[in-house]
Amino acid sequence: MRVINQGNDVVIAKQVRSAHTFFSRLKGLMFKKHFFHDDALHITPCSQIHTYFMKFPIDVVYLNVDFKVVGIEQNLSPWKLGKKFKHVKSVIELPPGSVKKTGLNTGDTIYFKKN
């Protein structure tokens, strides 16, 4: 599945993995050795993330129920707690630099599309 910015049709990630169960959300990207440049992890339900036990920084996109971007954190280092934003229902974790590269901004709306 891909994740795409609805406003400009820019592909944000080509391979989106989902974390929708308790254990998949808990594990997330912990203990992974790397994060490929076109990958993403969509975590739902989720209102805040952490990067404990991670080996690399990530970009984090916080989404409301309508998949509108309500918050962004770029290059969040390992062993940190993500910010708390209002109305967050899910989160997309991306390789560092993805937000800047794709021009994603707060207020944008994203959508998911099967490959």
Backbone as JSON, one array per atom type, in Angstrom:
{
  "sequence": "MRVINQGNDVVIAKQVRSAHTFFSRLKGLMFKKHFFHDDALHITPCSQIHTYFMKFPIDVVYLNVDFKVVGIEQNLSPWKLGKKFKHVKSVIELPPGSVKKTGLNTGDTIYFKKN",
  "N": [[0.85, -1.17, 0.0], [0.46, 2.27, -0.7], [1.14, 5.61, 0.51], [-0.19, 8.76, 0.01], [-0.05, 12.27, -0.67], [-2.91, 14.05, -0.72], [-3.38, 16.62, -1.72], [-1.4, 17.29, -3.64], [-0.77, 14.98, -4.96], [1.67, 13.71, -4.44], [3.69, 10.96, -3.8], [4.26, 9.73, -0.67], [5.21, 7.49, 0.64], [6.04, 4.28, -0.61], [5.76, 1.68, 0.28], [3.8, 0.73, 2.68], [3.48, -0.44, 5.87], [1.19, -1.85, 8.17], [0.24, -1.31, 11.56], [-1.92, -2.45, 13.62], [-2.78, -4.03, 15.68], [-2.54, -4.68, 19.24], [0.03, -5.71, 19.97], [1.55, -5.34, 17.6], [1.48, -2.56, 17.39], [2.76, -1.89, 19.77], [5.34, -2.95, 19.35], [6.16, -1.76, 16.9], [8.71, -0.08, 15.27], [10.75, -0.94, 16.81], [13.89, -2.39, 17.52], [14.52, -2.83, 14.86], [16.97, -2.79, 12.26], [17.31, -1.01, 10.2], [15.62, 1.38, 8.08], [14.01, 1.42, 5.17], [14.12, 3.74, 2.39], [11.65, 4.15, 1.04], [9.73, 3.14, 2.68], [7.12, 2.91, 5.21], [5.39, 3.12, 8.34], [2.19, 2.66, 9.46], [0.39, 3.45, 12.23], [-2.35, 2.62, 14.11], [-5.09, 2.39, 16.39], [-3.55, 5.4, 17.56], [-2.08, 7.91, 19.48], [0.22, 9.06, 20.32], [3.77, 8.6, 20.07], [6.8, 6.67, 20.7], [10.38, 6.41, 20.59], [11.88, 4.47, 21.77], [14.31, 1.92, 22.12], [14.93, 1.98, 19.46], [17.05, 2.21, 16.56], [17.59, 4.25, 14.84], [16.81, 7.58, 13.61], [13.52, 9.01, 12.97], [10.91, 10.41, 10.85], [7.8, 11.74, 11.84], [4.36, 11.67, 11.33], [1.39, 12.97, 12.36], [-2.0, 12.15, 12.4], [-5.47, 13.09, 12.04], [-8.87, 11.85, 12.44], [-9.82, 12.08, 9.85], [-7.63, 11.75, 8.27], [-6.12, 14.04, 8.05], [-3.23, 16.01, 8.37], [-2.16, 16.81, 11.51], [0.01, 17.28, 12.99], [3.6, 17.29, 12.92], [6.75, 15.77, 13.26], [10.13, 16.01, 12.68], [12.98, 14.03, 12.01], [13.17, 12.65, 14.51], [14.95, 11.55, 17.19], [16.34, 8.36, 18.36], [15.2, 6.89, 21.47], [13.43, 8.81, 22.44], [10.41, 10.56, 23.38], [7.55, 11.15, 21.53], [5.9, 14.23, 20.52], [2.82, 15.54, 21.87], [-0.15, 15.95, 20.25], [-3.3, 17.54, 19.54], [-6.35, 15.8, 18.81], [-5.35, 13.53, 17.49], [-5.49, 10.46, 15.79], [-4.16, 8.49, 14.41], [-0.83, 7.53, 13.35], [1.91, 8.07, 11.17], [4.98, 6.65, 10.62], [8.06, 7.49, 9.24], [11.05, 7.27, 7.16], [13.87, 9.34, 8.08], [13.9, 12.66, 6.78], [11.92, 12.32, 4.92], [9.56, 13.88, 5.17], [10.43, 16.48, 4.53], [11.45, 16.01, 1.94], [9.14, 15.32, 0.49], [7.54, 17.5, 0.82], [5.47, 17.62, 2.65], [3.04, 19.04, 4.81], [1.61, 20.45, 7.84], [-1.88, 20.37, 7.95], [-2.23, 19.33, 5.43], [-3.88, 16.65, 3.66], [-3.85, 13.15, 3.62], [-3.93, 10.05, 1.73], [-4.46, 6.5, 1.42], [-3.41, 4.03, -0.88], [-3.81, 1.03, -2.63], [-1.12, -0.87, -3.96]],
  "CA": [[0.0, 0.0, 0.0], [1.17, 3.55, -0.75], [0.52, 6.75, 1.16], [-0.1, 9.85, -0.96], [-0.57, 13.57, -0.28], [-4.09, 14.3, -1.56], [-3.34, 17.96, -2.31], [-0.51, 17.4, -4.81], [-0.55, 13.61, -5.45], [3.04, 13.26, -4.21], [3.79, 9.72, -3.04], [5.06, 9.92, 0.53], [5.88, 6.2, 0.83], [5.54, 3.26, -1.54], [5.51, 0.43, 1.0], [3.28, 1.06, 4.01], [3.11, -1.57, 6.72], [0.2, -1.43, 9.17], [0.31, -1.81, 12.92], [-3.27, -2.2, 14.13], [-3.03, -4.83, 16.87], [-1.83, -4.19, 20.41], [1.44, -6.08, 19.93], [2.23, -4.7, 16.46], [1.64, -1.14, 17.75], [3.76, -1.82, 20.82], [6.65, -3.22, 18.77], [6.47, -0.71, 15.91], [10.01, -0.22, 14.6], [11.78, -1.29, 17.78], [14.87, -3.43, 17.22], [14.85, -2.88, 13.43], [18.32, -2.29, 12.01], [17.25, 0.1, 9.24], [14.3, 1.75, 7.56], [14.23, 1.72, 3.76], [13.68, 5.1, 2.06], [10.27, 4.21, 0.55], [8.88, 2.45, 3.64], [6.42, 3.66, 6.25], [4.59, 2.33, 9.27], [0.97, 3.34, 9.88], [-0.01, 2.93, 13.53], [-3.69, 3.07, 14.48], [-5.18, 3.74, 16.91], [-2.32, 5.89, 18.17], [-2.1, 9.36, 19.67], [1.58, 9.51, 20.63], [4.73, 7.53, 19.84], [8.12, 6.75, 21.32], [11.44, 5.79, 19.78], [12.69, 3.64, 22.66], [14.87, 0.71, 21.53], [15.13, 2.15, 18.02], [18.46, 2.41, 16.2], [17.69, 5.31, 13.84], [15.78, 8.62, 13.74], [12.37, 8.91, 12.06], [9.94, 11.49, 10.72], [6.52, 11.29, 12.36], [3.21, 12.44, 10.85], [0.24, 12.72, 13.21], [-3.21, 12.31, 11.6], [-6.76, 13.03, 12.72], [-9.76, 10.8, 11.94], [-10.01, 12.28, 8.4], [-6.28, 11.66, 7.68], [-5.53, 15.37, 7.91], [-2.02, 16.13, 9.17], [-2.34, 17.76, 12.6], [1.31, 17.5, 13.61], [4.76, 16.68, 12.26], [8.06, 15.82, 13.91], [11.15, 15.57, 11.74], [14.26, 13.55, 12.52], [13.04, 12.34, 15.93], [16.05, 10.65, 17.57], [16.02, 7.22, 19.22], [15.06, 7.07, 22.9], [12.65, 10.02, 22.71], [8.95, 10.49, 23.39], [7.0, 12.1, 20.57], [5.03, 15.3, 21.03], [1.39, 15.27, 22.0], [-0.96, 16.87, 19.46], [-4.74, 17.34, 19.71], [-7.19, 15.13, 17.8], [-4.6, 12.51, 16.76], [-6.09, 9.13, 15.8], [-3.17, 7.56, 13.9], [0.49, 8.1, 13.12], [2.75, 7.44, 10.14], [6.41, 6.78, 10.86], [8.76, 7.52, 7.95], [12.49, 7.5, 7.26], [14.2, 10.77, 8.25], [14.0, 13.42, 5.54], [10.75, 12.07, 4.06], [8.63, 15.02, 5.22], [11.03, 17.57, 3.76], [11.57, 15.58, 0.54], [7.83, 15.28, -0.16], [6.85, 18.77, 1.02], [4.29, 17.42, 3.48], [2.85, 20.1, 5.8], [0.43, 20.42, 8.68], [-3.05, 20.81, 7.19], [-2.39, 18.46, 4.26], [-4.64, 15.42, 3.86], [-3.22, 12.04, 2.91], [-4.79, 8.87, 1.53], [-3.77, 5.24, 1.18], [-3.81, 3.41, -2.14], [-3.18, -0.26, -2.84], [-0.13, -0.86, -5.04]],
  "C": [[0.9, 1.24, 0.0], [0.42, 4.59, 0.06], [0.84, 7.98, 0.3], [-0.69, 11.13, -0.37], [-1.7, 13.9, -1.24], [-4.0, 15.63, -2.31], [-2.5, 18.06, -3.58], [-0.16, 16.06, -5.43], [0.89, 13.14, -5.35], [3.0, 12.0, -3.35], [4.75, 9.95, -1.88], [5.85, 8.65, 0.85], [5.22, 5.17, -0.07], [5.18, 1.94, -0.87], [5.09, 0.75, 2.43], [2.88, -0.23, 4.72], [2.16, -1.04, 7.79], [0.48, -2.07, 10.51], [-1.02, -1.46, 13.58], [-3.61, -3.03, 15.36], [-2.2, -4.28, 18.03], [-0.33, -4.48, 20.29], [2.18, -5.45, 18.75], [2.42, -3.2, 16.71], [2.72, -0.98, 18.8], [5.17, -1.99, 20.23], [7.07, -2.15, 17.78], [7.76, -1.0, 15.18], [11.13, -0.59, 15.57], [12.61, -2.46, 17.28], [15.16, -3.6, 15.73], [16.23, -2.27, 13.23], [18.33, -1.11, 11.05], [15.82, 0.29, 8.77], [14.54, 2.17, 6.12], [13.55, 3.04, 3.38], [12.25, 5.21, 1.56], [9.27, 3.53, 1.49], [8.18, 3.42, 4.58], [5.7, 2.67, 7.15], [3.4, 3.17, 9.69], [0.47, 2.67, 11.15], [-1.38, 3.52, 13.89], [-4.36, 2.03, 15.36], [-3.87, 4.12, 17.61], [-2.42, 7.4, 18.3], [-0.72, 9.93, 19.96], [2.53, 8.33, 20.46], [5.97, 7.71, 20.7], [9.12, 6.09, 20.38], [12.39, 4.98, 20.66], [13.1, 2.37, 21.92], [15.02, 0.79, 20.01], [16.59, 2.51, 17.76], [18.66, 3.56, 15.21], [16.6, 6.35, 14.08], [14.65, 8.39, 12.73], [11.66, 10.26, 11.93], [8.6, 10.93, 11.16], [5.43, 12.24, 11.89], [2.0, 12.01, 11.66], [-1.03, 13.09, 12.44], [-4.47, 12.31, 12.47], [-7.62, 11.94, 12.06], [-9.98, 10.88, 10.43], [-8.69, 12.22, 7.63], [-5.69, 13.02, 7.32], [-4.33, 15.45, 8.85], [-2.21, 17.21, 10.23], [-1.03, 18.03, 13.34], [2.4, 16.75, 12.87], [5.98, 16.82, 13.17], [9.07, 15.26, 12.91], [12.4, 15.13, 12.48], [14.23, 13.31, 14.03], [14.05, 11.25, 16.28], [15.56, 9.45, 18.36], [15.99, 7.63, 20.7], [14.36, 8.38, 23.28], [11.16, 9.68, 22.76], [8.44, 11.54, 22.43], [6.11, 13.14, 21.23], [3.59, 14.83, 21.1], [0.64, 16.35, 21.24], [-2.44, 16.55, 19.69], [-5.34, 16.6, 18.53], [-6.45, 14.05, 17.0], [-5.28, 11.15, 16.92], [-5.13, 8.07, 15.26], [-1.89, 8.31, 13.57], [1.15, 7.35, 11.97], [4.2, 7.72, 10.49], [7.13, 6.58, 9.53], [10.27, 7.63, 8.16], [12.79, 8.99, 7.4], [14.4, 11.44, 6.9], [12.81, 13.26, 4.62], [9.79, 13.25, 4.02], [9.17, 16.15, 4.37], [11.06, 17.24, 2.26], [10.23, 15.65, -0.2], [7.04, 16.56, 0.02], [5.58, 18.66, 1.84], [4.23, 18.49, 4.58], [1.63, 19.83, 6.67], [-0.73, 21.02, 7.89], [-3.28, 20.01, 5.93], [-3.24, 17.25, 4.64], [-3.98, 14.33, 3.03], [-4.27, 10.96, 2.64], [-3.9, 7.67, 1.22], [-4.3, 4.62, -0.1], [-3.06, 2.08, -2.28], [-2.26, -0.2, -4.05], [-0.66, -1.5, -6.3]]
}
